[in-house]
């Protein structure tokens, strides 16, 4: 009998909770003053505190090497790092407010906010969107906290030098009248302090390495007037390891790690990548195979001293020098 009486009570509580659920525009809490001085791309920016986190206004970020935009149809706000000069300047004013003083309310919002194309938590304060500076670390940003100085420094990947595209070798034109060839079926490419060597099919491939602040893409481009028609065997091997082919998902990348590790070796500045995913792309007159990996330290372009990549069995193959500017 007691169970029969209890169920309606539970239902009443659940109905009350549903009716009390916060809606967009409802007060969600308060934001507070802070003594933390926040820097974005080396320039000080205004900030407030919510729940121990440092919040910066998206609109202010326009002056700190960012583009901020609004899409009415999807009710979405976007902020993206740009390679433009920082023009923002903020000088905190002295106030009588003690640290932790409630400055106002923040509100529930249905606005979806994106940082560099990925959704990020945001807060509505006085009709403006704010994002947590500390959370930007998960988006490839350099976030440093100095307890002694009570400062928080945030740098975007492009501003910090961790976003780049570095050409390693443009490849060469095959010196043969034969239009199609299986090629060597394997290659080794080595870039070491501007000195480039290779074996097998390496000389017929364009190599470059790019970084987006979170991981690397090592692109191997086979051009029609380069090695596209002279390296069929190695391309077939690359194709067998692809998790994606021109945007079509073929498998989960992690399901192919063992196969890739058995055939591909990637080392950057002495660090071997163990989780390499292979993606196929291309365009008019070229086919690209991109090696994606993020399980080694991030380096700036100026810090890339050595890159080694090999595909297939290169045992017994003679090494040769490659001129970076050849094509």
N, C-alpha and C positions, 0 to 999 in steps of 0.2 A: 504493500500500500504506500509506503514511503517513497518508493521509486516512481510511482504514478504522480505523486504530488511534486516531486523534484524536477521532472522533465519540463513542465510548463514554466517553472522558475528559470531554468537554464535557457529556454527559448526566449523568454522575456528579456534576459540579460543580453543575449545575442542580438535581438532586434534593436535594443537600445544602443548597443555598440555600433551597429550598422548605421543607425540614424545619426549617430554622433560623429561618424567618420569625417575627417577634415576635408574641406573642399578648397579648390583654388581660390585664393584671396583671403582665406582664414588665417588668423595669426598663428604662427607655428612656434614662436619663441622670441627671444630678445638677442640683440647683438651688443657687444661691449667694446669699450675703449681698450687699447693695448699699448704697452711700452715697447713692443717689438717693432724694430725698424725693418721694413721689407724692401728688397731691391729686386727689380726685374730687368734682366739684361744690363746689369751694372748701374742702373739708375733707380733712385729711390721712388717708391710708389706708395700711395695711401693704402691703408689696410685696416680692417676691423677684425674682431674676434667672435667666433661662435663655437661654443663647446670646446674651447681650447685649440681650435683651428684658425689659421690666418686666412681671411677672405679678401680677395682683390676684385675690384669692379671690372667687368669685361670691357665696358666702354672706355675706361682709362687705358686699357692695354693697347688701344689704337696708336698711342704715342710711344710705344715701347717695342716696335718692330712686329706688330701684329695687325691683321685685318679682321675687323669685326663686322658681321652681317646678320640680317634678320630675314627669315622666310615666313611670310604671313600665312600662307596656305597650310604649311605643316606645323606652324606655331613653334618654330625652332630657331635657336640662336647659335651662331657659329663664330669661333675665334680660331685663327690660323696664324702660325708663325710665318714671318716674311723676312727676306734678306734685304731689309731697308734700314736706314739709320734710325737710332733711337732719338726721339725729340722730346720725350717726356721729362719733366722736372717737377719734383714735389719737395717742398720744405715744410716739415711739420711745425705747427704753431704751438706755443705754450698754452696749456689750458689748466684750469683749476680742478679738472676732473681727475680723481684718483684712478689708477689702473683697475680695470674691471667694472667701471661704471656703466650701467645700462644706458645705451644711447638711443635705443628705439626698438621697434619690432621688425621681425622678418616674417614672410608670409608663405603659405603653401602656394605652389605654382604648377601649372600644367605645361609650362614651357620646357622643351627638351633642348639641352645645351650640348654642343660638340666642341671638343678641342682637337684641332688637326684631324678632323673627320671621325673621331671616336667620342662616344657619349661620355659625359662627365657630370658629376653631381654639381648642382647649382642652387643658389638661394636668391630669393626675391627680396630686395631691400629698397623700399621707396620706389618700386617700379623698375629697378635696375637689377640685372643679373650679376651675381658674384660667384666666383669659383674658389675652392680651397687651394691655396698655393702648395700645400704639402702633397695633395693628390696628384699634382703635375709630374711628380717623380715617376708615376706609373705610365706616363706618356712619353718617356725618353728625355725628360727635362732634368737638368742638374739642379738639385735642391740641397743647399747646405745650411745647416743651423749652427750658429756660433753662440754658445751659452754665455761666454764672458761678455761679449759685446751686445748680446740680445738682438742679434740681427739674423734675418732669414734671406738668403740669396737664391734667386731662381734664374736659370739661364735656359733659353730654348736650344734645341739641338743645332739649329742652323747658326745661331749667334755664338754658341760655344765651340763651333767647329766640328760637330759630330754628325753633320748632314752634308753629304758631298757625293760627287760622282767622279771617280779618278780613273782615267784611261791608263791602262798598263801596256797594252800593245795593240797596234792596228792590224797586225797580220801582214801577209805577203800575197802576191798573185802567183798562182802555180805556173811554173815555167815548163809547160807541157802542152802538146796539141790534143792530148787525150781529153775528151769532154767529160767523161764520167770515170770514177775510180773508187775502189773500196778504200783506198788509203791504207794507213798503217793499222787502223782500228783501235788505236790507243795514243795517249800523249802525256807528256809531262811539261808543265810550264812553270818557270821559276823567275820571279822578279825579286832582285836583291839589291837594294840601294841603287836603283836605276839600271843595274846590269840585268839583262834579260837573256835567259837560255831556254831551250826547249828540246824536245825529242818527239819522234813520231809525227803526228798531225798538228802539233802546236803552232807551227809557223803559218798555217792556213786559217787561223782563228783569231778574231778580235777579242781581247780580254779587257774588262774593266770591273772595278769594284766600287760599290756604292754603299752608303750607310744612311739610315733615316733616324739615327739617334737611339734605336732600340735593337737593331740587328743589321746584318749585311746581306747584300745581293752580289754575287760574283757572276757576271754575265759573260757567256761565251757566244759570240755572234758569228754565224757562218754566212758569209756574203756570196752573192751570185758571181761577182767578179773576184772573189777570193776563194774560199775553200768549200763552198756549198755543195758543189758537184764532185768534189775530190775526197770527201771524208764520209762516205755513206756508212761504213761499218761502225765508226765511233758514234755517229749520230743515231744509229739503230740501238746501240748500247745505252746512250743517254735517254732515248725515247722509252726504253723498257723500264726505266727507273722513275718516270714522271708521275707525280701525284695530280698534276693539272696539265691539260693540253689546250692552249689558247682559250683559257677561261673555263673549260669543262673539267670539273672535278672527277678524277679517276679513282682516287683512293685517299685514305687519311695519310698525311705525311709520315706520322709515327709508325705506320704499318710497313713502311718501306725503308726505315732507317738501317736495318740489318743488310738489306740488299745494296743500298747506297754505300755503306761502310765497306762492303766487300769489293767495291769497284771504284770508289772515289776517295781521294785523299785531299783535304783542304787544310792548309796551315797558314796562319797570319801572324807575323811577328813571333813565331815560335810556338803559337797556340793552335793545337789541332782541334778542329770542329768535329764533334761526335754525332751531332744531330743535324744532318744536312738533308734538306728537301730539294727535289729537282722539279722545276717548272718549265714547260715549253711555251714559247711565245714566238713572235716574228712579225714580218710585214712584207712589203713589196721587195722581192729579191733578197730576202735574208730570213734565216731561221735562228732563233735564239734559245739557248738552254741556260736557265738561271739557277744557280745554287744558292739557296736561302739558309742562313744559319744565324743563331743569336746566342750560342752557348760559349762564346769566348769574350774576353774583354773588349770594350769599345775603344777605338782609337780615332783621333782626328786624322784628316788627310795628311797633314804634315808629319804624323807619327807612323804612317805606314812605311815600314822599312823593308819588309819582305813578305811575299805572297808565293805560296807554292800550291799548285793544283795538279793532280794527275787523275786520269780516267783510264781504266783498263790495265792490262798487263804491259808495263813498259820495260820489263827486264830484257837486257841485251841491246836496247835501242841506243844509237849514238846520239850524243848531245851536240847542239849547235847553238850559235849565238843568234839573237834576233834583235834587229834595230827597232826601237820603239816607234819611229816615225814611218816605217815601211808600210806600204799598203798597195 
